[in-house]
């Protein structure tokens, strides 16, 4: 965000910060839910915790009281001075005024200790931010996020579910996904128009299904779900030759949502072996 805002623009007549739509701000105010989230995270003294979007510090306070290394990333520059004043007395507290979508999370690792990431993620950037964070999966021990309930359903969905798609496949490729509990709109100020949920993501130390080329897997899944009502035989025509489609280790008469993660990875790996052969050429994508 390049446009500057004056401090007065975000404050009401009582000097309180007003949520901004452009930042997707909905501040958590339900103390019971706040405690439930922190209880789910179960922070330990030695943890290296990162909070994305601390807002007014509702969760931040309990995290700061529980661990020795807490870093927070806040985009709204008007909240930064307020957060600094509130938490400056906590040792090893770091605050970054930055866009989490562009942030290098690797810089926060200390003494080779993996990161634990927490956040009430804005609905408008949640999916691209999740994909950005997955690139750090080998440096993260777990992630706990507040997200739109429908997004959490998509992340946890399995083959055959209507919510199953690109997001769920790629998140489950890297992580074990657990839908923990729902959060009603009344828990926020202002109240959003959708229900929320808390999700736990635990990156695998050893991937259950290993793609030889992650870009091939991503491309395959993207193409398969672009027209999810079509059969795979029809949707993959834009990527593969008919000869290759006939050799795929899956039912090409099925739709994209009926194919498991294991099948997508196996197909992706076969495509990599085909691409190295001149006998079964792939189309350029």
C-alpha positions, 0 to 999 in steps of 0.5 A, a space after each residue: 500500500 503506497 498511499 499514506 494515511 494520517 493518524 486522524 483518519 483511523 481514529 474516532 472522536 474518542 481516539 480509538 482505532 477504527 477498522 479499515 475495510 481496505 485492510 480487511 480489519 475485524 478486531 477480535 473482542 471476545 475474550 473467551 475466544 481469544 483464550 481458546 485460540 491461545 490455548 490451542 496454540 499452547 505457546 511455550 517459553 522457548 518458542 519463536 512465535 510470529 503473529 500476522 496482523 496483531 491489530 489491537 493486540 488482543 492475542 498478542 498480549 497473551 502470546 507475549 506473556 507466554 514466550 520469550 521470542 515474539 515477532 509481529 507483522 502489521 500492515 496498518 502503520 497507524 497501529 504500529 506506534 500504539 503496539 510499540 508502546 503497549 509491548 515495548 517492555 516485553 523482552 525480545 519483542 519485534 514489530 515489523 510494519 510490513 505486508 505479510 504477502 511480501 515478507 521474508 519469514 526466514 529472517 525471523 528464525 533464531 538459533 535454528 528454532 522453527 517458527 510458530 505462526 499465528 494470525 487473524 488473517 484478512 479474508 481478502 488476502 487469506 488464500 495468497 498469504 497461505 500459499 506464500 507461507 507454504 513456501 516456508 513449510 520446512 522452517 515452520 513447526 505449526 500455524 494457527 489461523 483465524 479464517 473465513 469458515 468456508 476457506 477452512 472447509 476448503 483447506 480441510 476438504 478431501 476428494 469427493 467433497 464439494 469444497 475440495 479444490 486447489 487450495 485444499 490439495 496444495 495445503 494438504 500436500 505440505 501440511 496436516 490440516 485440522 479444523 479446530 472450532 468456529 467463531 461467530 461474527 459477534 466475536 468481532 468489531 465490526 462484525 463480519 458478514 461471514 462465520 470464521 473458524 480456527 485452523 491448525 496446519 502442521 507441516 510434514 517433516 516427511 511428505 507423505 506424497 513427494 512430487 518430483 517437481 512441485 511446479 508440475 503438480 501446481 500446473 496440473 491441479 490448476 488446469 484440472 480445476 479451471 473447469 471443475 465440471 468437466 471430466 479430466 479427459 476434457 479439461 487436461 486437453 489444453 495441457 496434454 496430448 491424447 497419448 499422454 492422457 491415455 497413460 495417466 494413472 487416474 480415471 480420466 472420466 472423473 471430475 477434478 474434485 474426485 481425484 485424491 492428492 495421492 493420484 495428483 502427485 502420482 500423475 504429476 510425477 508421471 508427467 515429469 517422466 513423460 516430459 523427458 521423453 520424446 515419444 510422448 510430448 506434452 503440450 506447452 502450457 
